[in-house]
Structure formats: structure tokens, C-alpha cells
């Protein structure tokens, strides 16, 4: 039996070291939030903590609303989900409790006209905190809790149970029937190339150079981290995208190891299949680009969420017989979105903890079954990022990806934020003490920076911890929600 007894929400504001352009916004600063729940697990009282950025214009992608309004909406859904983690009462398992919170969140959020992706964000933070509490109480790391189903996940059930997931093809199977026997010991860090990122050191204007000992351009990042995987943001402008990709691929061919590969992230820039087909055709005609098209892993969310899963677009997509693998990301805002996407002609979806850990596990299992049943087809489950950073969000996301067997994960928070330099000294010390395989001290600043060697992240300490984090973070230095102010947060259109 499991019951949430108390809630603690804290925030602090983080500045980027360089601007991060994605979609319709350029991020310069954003709030970072911690949610801690006190949970009774079979008579053992413990805590679970989750964390995430409150990123602009991703959950809603509405250019008309000011960022402060967007943040207030995110805080609203988080607070509502957290409050209901107590109000829904004792539950048989973490999954049942999350399902009850999800049900309440859906009814309330629909009435408030919050979009599905935003509603799910609040539920996901409750999920993550409760999962950590269960792992701590059971003295089992996350991968063991998933394989032994200590979290009580069910893929399908009777309709009146109102459980969150209904993945009928998986029937009464368990996660262990589909997932790897052991979590991955390493994952490849796929480096994001934002739309305003400089490609070479020579491109960086003197006035914008950041002298902090960390790489700034793509060229320097490839050399510094030994990168083998890239995630390239695409604007949807054929001429500009082609010219930029030509330069970018030349850098990759010169500096990356021979096995380098990439994904393209279109950030919902297309409203129909035709323009994307035209872009792909133009790239295939370009002799400087054509040789590297076979290194593409997939194209991510090219179509705006308003039309991405529509019947009309699905017909267009399925009619494109030789299309490259295309996955959804922002459209994956509700349980069952993957099934709808596959029917529309997509190759799969992405995992982000902010979209739901239980849904991510179910998606991984469904993809595994489809690969088993249809070995002649391509199915993709990727790991993506929202510029998340440690000491909680990044580690928990890595723990999930390692357990699901996602060996290629977008990581960008370490590039756009200066390590954990803005965190309290005690937190920095705890990270360096408990996770020296994942972080190393900055050579001059001493603060923890992500340790990417030969393009890889080591997962040993992540996999051994209850849920990615091997220490209890002290939240007292961070600002309680009731006292937090929207100050110093800057966003550029």
C-alpha cells in the first residue's frame, strides 16, 4: 500500500551560458523546479524527488502568450497533480496512484483548456517522485523495480479500473518480457545543434565568445567530447536548411569518428507532408549532402501537433513510400499516442520523462513487440531532452533510458548551462562525491560538469542508485513555491 503524505515544491532560476534556439523561442534563462513527496510505502516512510526545467514554448507552443503566463500554467498543472497525489488516497501501487492522479488531471485540465502535453507534465513529476520513493523503500534500483514490477505497472485492464494505459497488444505480459535483462552501462550522448549555434570557432563573434573552458561551437564540442551522434535543428526553410546542413556535415566528416550519425529535429515547422518531401528531395539532389543521408537515424516531429496525427496527414505520409523514418515527439501527449502515430505511418516516438515514465516503459515494450512481430520494418524509440540538467532530472532520465535499452540519447543541458555551477556548494560536492563516473570537476571552476568521454556517458552510478540519484539532495537552499518570483527570466522570440 502506498500513500503520499506531504508535498514540497521549490524553484530557482537558471541562466544559460549561450542562447538555445529551438522551435519558436530562444532560451536565455528559465526556472528549475524540484518536487519532493513524502510517501508511505508499505509502512516505510521515505521521500521521492523529481525535478525539471520549466521550458518556454514547448508544452504549448503558443507564440501569443508571454513566457510568464506559460510558467504560471506549468506551475498550475504541477501543483494540481501534486495536491491530488494526496487527495486520491492510498493506492495498491505507484502505477495505480499515478493513474488516479492522471484521471483527475485530465478532467480538470480539459476544463481549464490546458493541452494534453502540459497536463501530463504535472502527472509525470508526481510519477517520478513516487517511483524514487518506492525504489528507496524497497531498496531496489530503478531497473530492478521495473523488471520485478515493484511499481505495479499493467499494460491493460478492465475499463472500469480507469488505469492510465491500455496497450492491448501487450496483454498480461510484464516489462521483463520485453526489456533488456540488464540496463545499459553506457549511452551515447547525442549533441544538439540549435538553430543559432555557431558551427565553427571562427563563426563566433568576439563579443559573444564565452571564456569558461567549455566548448561553444559545434566544431569545438565534437573535439572536446569525442561526439559520434548529432541532433540537428531544422527551420523548414529549404534553401537555408540545405546550406547549413552542407556546412554542418562537412564539419562532422572532418572531426567526428567514422561511425557518426545524426537525427533531424524539425520542431513542428511543417503543416503538410509535401514541403518535407520537397526538402528531403532537395537534400538528396545535393552532391555535398547525398552521401551522408544514409547516416540519418530518424526525423523528429516535422509536423505541427495540430495536424500531425490527423487522418489527412496520415494518408499523405503513408503515400510517401520511400520516406525516411519519422517519429513524433510533441504529439506524444497522451497514453496511446504511439499507437495512433504508428497507424498514421510514423516509425515511433521519443521518450522524455516529462511525458511520463510509465508511458515510456509501455512504449518501449510495444516497440519491442513490434520489432519481434515485424522484423522487416523499422521502429524507433528515441531518448530526447529538454535541456535538462542534474542533479535530479538528468540522472533520472538516464536511468529510464538505460533500463529501456535506448543507447542513443539527446543530451544538451550541459552545453547550454554551465554545468552545475549555479547549484549550492553542498549539492555540487554531493554530486562529485557520489557520481565521479558521470561528472568531473571543471578544471578551473571546480563545479561539476558532465563527463562525456568518446561521445559516451557512463551509467554505473545511475544504475546503482534508487532512481538515478545516489544521495538525498538538500532542498533548503532553494525557494519555496509560495515565495518564488518571476524575476530575471529572459526569453527571445
C-alpha positions as CSV (number, residue, x, y, z in Angstrom):
1,X,0.0,0.0,0.0
2,X,1.3,3.4,-0.9
3,X,0.1,6.9,0.2
4,X,1.6,10.4,-0.3
5,X,1.7,12.4,2.9
6,X,3.3,15.7,2.2
7,X,4.5,17.9,-0.7
8,X,7.4,20.3,-1.0
9,X,7.9,22.4,-4.2
10,X,11.0,24.5,-4.7
11,X,12.4,26.6,-7.5
12,X,15.4,28.6,-8.6
13,X,16.2,30.5,-11.8
14,X,19.0,29.4,-14.1
15,X,20.8,31.4,-16.8
16,X,22.1,29.8,-19.9
17,X,25.8,30.2,-20.8
18,X,24.9,30.6,-24.5
19,X,21.4,31.1,-26.2
20,X,19.5,27.9,-27.1
21,X,17.2,28.4,-30.1
22,X,14.5,25.7,-30.6
23,X,11.1,25.9,-32.2
24,X,9.7,29.4,-31.9
25,X,11.8,30.6,-29.0
26,X,15.4,31.3,-27.9
27,X,16.0,30.3,-24.3
28,X,18.2,32.6,-22.2
29,X,17.0,31.7,-18.7
30,X,14.3,29.6,-17.1
31,X,13.1,28.3,-13.7
32,X,14.2,24.9,-12.5
33,X,11.7,23.1,-10.2
34,X,12.0,20.4,-7.6
35,X,9.1,18.4,-6.3
36,X,9.6,16.3,-3.2
37,X,6.9,14.0,-1.9
38,X,6.8,12.3,1.5
39,X,5.4,8.8,0.8
40,X,4.4,5.9,3.0
41,X,5.3,2.6,1.2
42,X,4.1,-0.5,2.9
43,X,4.7,1.1,6.3
44,X,8.0,2.6,5.4
45,X,8.0,6.4,5.3
46,X,10.5,7.9,2.8
47,X,10.8,10.7,0.3
48,X,11.0,10.9,-3.5
49,X,12.2,13.9,-5.5
50,X,11.7,14.9,-9.1
51,X,13.0,17.9,-11.0
52,X,12.7,19.7,-14.3
53,X,13.2,22.9,-16.2
54,X,10.0,24.9,-16.9
55,X,10.9,25.5,-20.6
56,X,9.3,28.1,-22.7
57,X,7.0,27.3,-25.7
58,X,7.4,23.5,-25.7
59,X,4.3,22.3,-23.9
60,X,2.0,24.9,-25.5
61,X,4.0,26.4,-28.5
62,X,1.7,29.4,-28.5
63,X,3.6,32.5,-29.7
64,X,0.9,34.8,-28.4
65,X,1.3,34.1,-24.7
66,X,4.0,35.8,-22.6
67,X,6.6,33.4,-21.0
68,X,5.4,34.4,-17.5
69,X,1.9,33.1,-18.4
70,X,3.4,29.9,-19.7
71,X,5.3,29.4,-16.5
72,X,2.2,30.0,-14.4
73,X,0.4,27.4,-16.4
74,X,3.2,24.9,-15.8
75,X,3.1,25.6,-12.1
76,X,-0.6,25.3,-12.1
77,X,-0.6,21.7,-13.6
78,X,2.3,20.7,-11.3
79,X,0.5,22.0,-8.1
80,X,-2.8,20.4,-9.1
81,X,-1.1,17.0,-9.8
82,X,0.9,17.2,-6.6
83,X,-2.2,18.1,-4.5
84,X,-4.1,15.2,-5.9
85,X,-1.3,12.7,-5.2
86,X,-2.5,13.1,-1.6
87,X,-6.2,13.5,-2.3
88,X,-6.6,10.3,-4.3
89,X,-5.8,8.4,-1.2
90,X,-3.8,5.2,-0.6
91,X,-3.2,3.0,-3.7
92,X,-2.0,-0.5,-4.3
93,X,1.0,0.6,-6.3
94,X,2.8,3.6,-7.8
95,X,1.1,2.9,-11.1
96,X,-2.4,2.9,-9.6
97,X,-1.7,6.1,-7.8
98,X,-0.3,7.8,-10.9
99,X,-3.4,6.5,-12.8
100,X,-5.7,8.2,-10.3
101,X,-3.8,11.4,-10.5
102,X,-3.9,11.2,-14.3
103,X,-7.6,10.8,-14.3
104,X,-8.2,13.8,-12.0
105,X,-5.7,15.9,-14.1
106,X,-7.4,15.0,-17.3
107,X,-10.8,16.1,-16.1
108,X,-9.5,19.3,-14.5
109,X,-7.1,20.2,-17.3
110,X,-9.6,19.7,-20.0
111,X,-12.0,22.1,-18.3
112,X,-9.1,24.6,-17.9
113,X,-8.2,24.1,-21.6
114,X,-4.7,23.0,-20.9
115,X,-3.3,20.9,-23.8
116,X,-2.6,17.2,-23.2
117,X,1.2,17.6,-23.2
118,X,1.1,20.2,-20.4
119,X,-1.4,18.3,-18.3
120,X,0.8,15.2,-18.5
121,X,3.8,17.2,-17.3
122,X,2.4,17.6,-13.9
123,X,1.5,13.9,-13.6
124,X,5.0,13.0,-14.7
125,X,6.6,14.8,-11.9
126,X,4.4,13.0,-9.4
127,X,5.2,9.7,-11.1
128,X,9.0,10.3,-10.9
129,X,8.9,11.3,-7.2
130,X,6.7,8.4,-6.2
131,X,8.9,6.0,-8.2
132,X,12.0,7.1,-6.4
133,X,10.2,6.7,-3.0
134,X,9.2,3.1,-3.9
135,X,12.8,2.3,-5.1
136,X,14.2,3.7,-1.8
137,X,11.7,1.9,0.3
138,X,12.2,-1.4,-1.5
139,X,16.0,-0.9,-1.6
140,X,15.9,-1.7,-5.4
141,X,17.4,0.4,-8.2
142,X,15.0,1.5,-10.9
143,X,15.9,-1.2,-13.4
144,X,15.2,-3.9,-10.8
145,X,12.0,-2.2,-9.8
146,X,10.9,-2.3,-13.4
147,X,11.9,-5.8,-14.1
148,X,10.3,-7.2,-10.9
149,X,7.4,-4.8,-11.4
150,X,7.6,-3.4,-8.0
151,X,5.8,-0.3,-9.4
152,X,2.7,-2.3,-10.3
153,X,2.6,-1.4,-14.0
154,X,-0.2,-3.1,-16.0
155,X,-0.5,-2.7,-19.8
156,X,-4.2,-3.3,-19.9
157,X,-7.1,-3.8,-17.6
158,X,-10.9,-3.7,-17.2
159,X,-12.4,-0.5,-18.4
160,X,-13.9,0.4,-15.0
161,X,-10.4,0.3,-13.4
162,X,-9.6,3.6,-15.2
163,X,-5.9,2.8,-15.4
164,X,-3.7,5.2,-17.3
165,X,-2.6,2.8,-20.1
166,X,-4.4,0.5,-22.4
167,X,-1.9,-1.3,-24.5
168,X,-3.9,-4.4,-25.6
169,X,-1.3,-6.0,-27.8
170,X,0.9,-6.5,-24.7
171,X,-1.9,-8.2,-22.8
172,X,-0.9,-9.7,-19.5
173,X,2.8,-9.6,-20.2
174,X,5.3,-7.9,-17.9
175,X,8.0,-5.3,-18.6
176,X,10.7,-8.0,-18.1
177,X,9.2,-9.9,-21.1
178,X,10.3,-7.1,-23.4
179,X,13.1,-5.1,-21.9
180,X,16.8,-5.8,-21.7
181,X,17.9,-8.2,-18.9
182,X,20.3,-5.5,-17.7
183,X,20.4,-1.7,-18.0
184,X,22.9,-0.3,-20.4
185,X,26.2,0.5,-18.8
186,X,26.8,3.4,-21.2
187,X,24.7,5.6,-23.5
188,X,25.8,7.7,-26.5
189,X,25.3,11.4,-25.9
190,X,23.6,12.9,-29.0
191,X,24.6,16.5,-29.2
192,X,22.0,19.1,-30.1
193,X,22.9,21.7,-32.7
194,X,20.5,24.6,-32.1
195,X,19.3,26.9,-34.8
196,X,21.5,29.8,-33.6
197,X,24.5,27.7,-32.6
198,X,27.8,28.6,-34.2
199,X,29.3,25.8,-36.3
200,X,33.0,26.7,-36.1
201,X,35.1,28.6,-33.7
202,X,35.8,31.2,-36.4
203,X,32.0,31.8,-36.6
204,X,31.8,33.1,-33.0
205,X,31.9,36.9,-32.9
206,X,34.5,38.2,-30.4
207,X,31.7,40.0,-28.4
208,X,29.8,36.7,-27.9
209,X,32.7,34.4,-27.0
210,X,32.3,32.6,-23.7
211,X,35.5,32.1,-21.9
212,X,34.6,29.4,-19.4
213,X,36.7,26.5,-20.6
214,X,33.7,24.7,-22.2
215,X,33.1,24.3,-25.9
216,X,30.9,26.8,-27.7
217,X,30.8,25.9,-31.4
218,X,29.8,22.6,-32.8
219,X,33.4,22.1,-34.0
220,X,34.8,22.5,-30.5
221,X,32.1,20.4,-28.9
222,X,32.9,17.5,-31.3
223,X,36.6,17.7,-30.4
224,X,36.0,18.2,-26.7
225,X,33.6,15.3,-26.2
226,X,34.5,12.9,-29.0
227,X,30.9,13.1,-30.3
228,X,29.5,10.4,-32.6
229,X,25.9,11.4,-32.6
230,X,24.3,14.8,-33.5
231,X,20.8,16.2,-33.3
232,X,20.3,18.9,-35.8
233,X,17.5,21.5,-35.5
234,X,15.9,22.3,-38.9
235,X,14.0,25.5,-39.6
236,X,11.8,24.4,-42.5
237,X,13.4,26.8,-45.0
238,X,14.7,24.6,-47.8
239,X,17.5,27.0,-49.0
240,X,18.7,27.9,-45.6
241,X,18.5,24.4,-44.2
242,X,20.4,22.9,-47.2
243,X,23.2,25.5,-46.9
244,X,23.5,25.0,-43.1
245,X,23.4,21.2,-43.4
246,X,26.1,21.3,-46.1
247,X,28.4,23.1,-43.7
248,X,27.5,21.1,-40.7
249,X,28.0,17.7,-42.5
250,X,31.4,18.9,-43.7
251,X,32.4,19.6,-40.0
252,X,31.1,16.2,-39.0
253,X,33.0,14.4,-41.7
254,X,36.2,16.1,-40.7
255,X,36.0,15.9,-37.0
256,X,33.7,13.1,-35.9
257,X,34.7,9.4,-35.7
258,X,33.8,7.3,-38.8
259,X,30.6,5.9,-37.3
260,X,29.0,9.2,-36.7
261,X,25.2,9.6,-37.3
262,X,22.5,12.2,-36.8
263,X,18.9,13.0,-36.4
264,X,16.9,15.9,-37.8
265,X,14.5,17.8,-35.5
266,X,12.0,19.9,-37.4
267,X,10.3,21.3,-34.3
268,X,6.8,21.2,-35.9
269,X,7.8,23.5,-38.7
270,X,5.6,21.8,-41.4
271,X,1.9,21.7,-41.7
272,X,1.8,19.2,-44.6
273,X,3.9,16.3,-46.0
274,X,4.6,18.0,-49.3
275,X,7.1,20.6,-48.1
276,X,9.0,18.0,-46.1
277,X,9.2,15.7,-49.1
278,X,10.5,18.6,-51.1
279,X,13.2,19.3,-48.5
280,X,14.2,15.7,-48.5
281,X,14.3,15.6,-52.2
282,X,16.5,18.7,-52.5
283,X,18.9,17.3,-50.0
284,X,19.1,14.0,-51.9
285,X,19.9,16.0,-55.1
286,X,22.7,17.9,-53.4
287,X,26.0,16.1,-54.1
288,X,27.5,17.5,-50.9
289,X,24.7,16.2,-48.7
290,X,23.6,13.0,-50.5
291,X,26.5,10.8,-49.3
292,X,25.5,11.3,-45.6
293,X,21.8,10.8,-45.9
294,X,22.2,7.1,-45.1
295,X,23.6,8.2,-41.7
296,X,20.2,9.6,-40.7
297,X,18.6,7.8,-37.7
298,X,15.2,9.5,-38.0
299,X,13.4,12.8,-38.5
300,X,11.7,14.0,-35.3
301,X,8.3,15.7,-35.2
302,X,8.3,17.6,-38.5
303,X,4.6,18.3,-38.4
304,X,2.8,20.7,-36.1
305,X,0.9,18.9,-33.4
306,X,-2.4,20.4,-34.6
307,X,-2.2,18.2,-37.7
308,X,0.5,15.6,-37.1
309,X,-1.9,12.8,-36.2
310,X,-4.8,13.9,-38.4
311,X,-6.4,11.5,-40.9
312,X,-5.5,13.7,-43.9
313,X,-1.8,13.9,-42.9
314,X,-1.7,10.2,-42.2
315,X,-2.9,9.5,-45.7
316,X,-0.2,11.8,-47.2
317,X,2.5,10.2,-45.0
318,X,1.6,6.6,-45.9
319,X,1.6,7.6,-49.6
320,X,5.3,8.6,-49.3
321,X,6.5,5.1,-49.9
322,X,10.3,5.7,-49.6
323,X,10.0,8.1,-46.6
324,X,12.8,8.1,-44.1
325,X,12.0,7.0,-40.5
326,X,9.9,9.8,-38.9
327,X,8.9,9.9,-35.2
328,X,6.6,12.0,-33.1
329,X,7.7,14.0,-30.0
330,X,5.4,16.9,-29.1
331,X,2.4,14.9,-30.4
332,X,3.0,12.2,-27.8
333,X,0.9,14.0,-25.2
334,X,-1.4,11.2,-24.1
335,X,-1.4,7.5,-23.5
336,X,-2.0,5.7,-26.8
337,X,-0.4,8.4,-28.9
338,X,2.2,6.0,-30.2
339,X,-0.4,3.6,-31.5
340,X,-2.1,6.5,-33.3
341,X,1.3,7.6,-34.7
342,X,2.1,4.1,-36.0
343,X,-1.2,3.8,-37.7
344,X,-0.5,7.2,-39.4
345,X,2.8,6.0,-40.8
346,X,5.3,7.1,-38.3
347,X,8.1,4.9,-37.2
348,X,7.8,5.5,-33.5
349,X,8.1,8.1,-30.8
350,X,10.5,9.7,-28.3
351,X,10.9,9.1,-24.6
352,X,11.2,12.1,-22.2
353,X,10.5,11.7,-18.5
354,X,8.3,14.8,-18.7
355,X,5.9,12.9,-20.9
356,X,5.5,10.1,-18.4
357,X,7.8,7.2,-17.2
358,X,5.0,4.6,-17.2
359,X,4.0,5.5,-20.7
360,X,7.7,5.4,-21.7
361,X,8.0,1.9,-20.3
362,X,4.9,0.8,-22.2
363,X,6.1,2.4,-25.4
364,X,9.4,0.6,-25.2
365,X,7.7,-2.7,-24.6
366,X,5.3,-2.1,-27.5
367,X,8.2,-1.2,-29.8
368,X,10.0,-4.4,-28.8
369,X,6.9,-6.5,-29.6
370,X,6.5,-4.8,-33.0
371,X,10.2,-5.4,-33.8
372,X,9.7,-9.1,-32.9
373,X,6.5,-9.4,-34.9
374,X,7.6,-7.4,-37.9
375,X,11.4,-7.8,-38.3
376,X,11.2,-6.4,-41.8
377,X,10.0,-3.0,-40.6
378,X,11.7,-0.1,-38.9
379,X,10.5,1.0,-35.5
380,X,12.1,3.7,-33.4
381,X,12.1,4.7,-29.7
382,X,14.5,7.6,-29.1
383,X,15.6,9.4,-26.0
384,X,15.2,13.2,-26.1
385,X,16.0,16.1,-23.9
386,X,14.5,19.4,-22.7
387,X,17.9,20.9,-21.9
388,X,17.6,19.0,-18.6
389,X,20.4,19.1,-16.1
390,X,21.4,17.3,-12.9
391,X,21.4,16.6,-10.1
392,X,18.0,15.0,-10.4
393,X,16.3,15.4,-13.8
394,X,19.3,14.3,-15.9
395,X,20.1,11.3,-13.8
396,X,16.5,10.0,-13.6
397,X,16.2,10.4,-17.4
398,X,19.4,8.4,-17.9
399,X,18.2,5.7,-15.5
400,X,15.0,5.3,-17.6
401,X,16.8,5.3,-20.9
402,X,19.4,2.7,-19.7
403,X,16.6,0.5,-18.5
404,X,14.6,0.7,-21.7
405,X,17.7,0.0,-23.8
406,X,17.8,3.4,-25.5
407,X,21.5,3.6,-26.3
408,X,21.5,7.0,-28.1
409,X,20.1,9.8,-26.1
410,X,19.9,13.5,-26.9
411,X,21.8,15.5,-24.2
412,X,22.1,19.3,-24.4
413,X,21.7,20.8,-20.9
414,X,25.5,20.5,-20.2
415,X,26.1,22.6,-23.4
416,X,23.7,25.4,-22.8
417,X,24.1,25.6,-19.0
418,X,27.5,25.9,-17.2
419,X,27.5,22.5,-15.5
420,X,26.1,22.7,-12.0
421,X,27.8,26.0,-11.3
422,X,24.6,27.7,-10.1
423,X,23.8,25.0,-7.6
424,X,24.7,25.3,-3.9
425,X,28.2,24.2,-3.0
426,X,26.9,21.3,-0.9
427,X,24.9,19.9,-3.8
428,X,28.0,20.2,-6.1
429,X,30.1,18.4,-3.5
430,X,27.5,15.6,-3.2
431,X,27.4,15.1,-7.0
432,X,31.2,14.9,-7.3
433,X,31.5,12.6,-4.3
434,X,28.8,10.1,-5.4
435,X,28.9,10.2,-9.2
436,X,32.5,10.6,-10.3
437,X,31.8,8.4,-13.2
438,X,29.2,10.8,-14.6
439,X,30.6,14.2,-13.5
440,X,34.0,15.7,-13.2
441,X,35.1,19.0,-11.6
442,X,35.6,21.9,-14.0
443,X,39.4,22.3,-14.4
444,X,39.3,25.9,-13.1
445,X,35.9,26.5,-11.6
446,X,35.7,23.2,-9.7
447,X,32.0,22.8,-10.3
448,X,30.6,19.6,-11.7
449,X,30.5,19.3,-15.5
450,X,29.1,16.3,-17.4
451,X,31.9,13.9,-18.2
452,X,31.4,12.7,-21.8
453,X,34.2,10.5,-23.0
454,X,34.4,9.3,-26.6
455,X,30.9,10.5,-27.0
456,X,29.6,8.3,-24.2
457,X,28.1,8.7,-20.7
458,X,28.9,6.2,-18.0
459,X,25.8,4.8,-16.3
460,X,27.3,2.8,-13.4
461,X,26.3,5.2,-10.6
462,X,23.0,6.0,-12.2
463,X,22.0,2.3,-12.5
464,X,23.1,1.5,-8.9
465,X,21.1,4.4,-7.3
466,X,17.4,4.0,-6.4
467,X,16.4,6.2,-9.3
468,X,19.5,7.6,-10.8
469,X,20.5,9.8,-7.8
470,X,22.7,8.2,-5.1
471,X,22.3,11.0,-2.5
472,X,19.5,12.9,-0.8
473,X,19.5,16.4,-2.2
474,X,19.2,19.2,0.4
475,X,16.3,21.4,-0.9
476,X,16.6,24.0,1.8
477,X,18.7,26.5,-0.3
478,X,16.0,26.6,-3.0
479,X,13.0,29.0,-2.9
480,X,9.6,27.6,-1.8
481,X,6.9,27.9,-4.4
482,X,5.0,30.4,-2.3
483,X,8.0,32.8,-2.2
484,X,9.3,32.3,-5.7
485,X,9.2,35.3,-8.1
486,X,9.3,35.5,-11.8
487,X,12.4,37.7,-12.0
488,X,15.5,37.6,-14.3
489,X,13.8,35.2,-16.7
490,X,14.5,36.2,-20.2
491,X,13.2,34.8,-23.5
492,X,13.9,35.9,-27.0
493,X,11.4,35.4,-29.9
